[in-house]
Amino acid sequence: MNDNNKLRLKIGILLITLLSLIKFVFFPLHDWKKEKLENIEVLKLSVNKKRVLVGKESEITALADELKKNTDQFEKYFFSGFKDSQYLQLMLQKELEKIASSTGNLIKNIDWLYATEGDIYKAPITIQCEASPKKIIDLISKIESESYFLPIERLVLSSYGYSPNVIVEISVLAYGIPNKDSN
């Protein structure tokens, strides 16, 4: 019986060792091998993409030049050459004052609203004028046809009794691209 127990003990130790080898050596080695094969496939795809890009270098350069040209055309509708949103609002105020004086309108009040900053700044200003309806229409027309993109966000018209003039409150937005070195 003693030899029988020794044999069982040896078989048990052999089974435990074999199961330990399977669990702690074979499975991790198999998982590592699988992971490395997946990494190799990803690297092959990356190399193939880079080979394709190297072959199309002139096309990519042409597309980048076209994008730059389109961006330059797009940027001409925005204010530029400023460092902060308050300077953008000052530029918009001067532009609106110039437009108002060219149409014979007198600005009675100007309110600077909160500006937003980011890659493109957005600066709203509200102006208040009192003039004849024709002059107000000329003002609105001139603002909308300006070389800069100046959308009118809000327009409020009011008048007093039989007055020939109307009071208009116009909220205008200015969009601007700050200097690259200002950020």
Secondary structure, 3 states (H helix, E strand, C coil): CHHHHHHHHHHHHHHHHHHHHHHHHHHHHHHHHHHHHHHHHHHHHHHHHHHHHHHCHHHHHHHHHHHHHHHHHHHCCCEECCCCHHHHHHHHHHHHHHHHHHCCCCEEEEEECCCECCCCEEEEEEEEEEECHHHHHHHHHHHHCCCCCCCEEEEEEECCCCCCCEEEEEEEEEEEECCHHHC
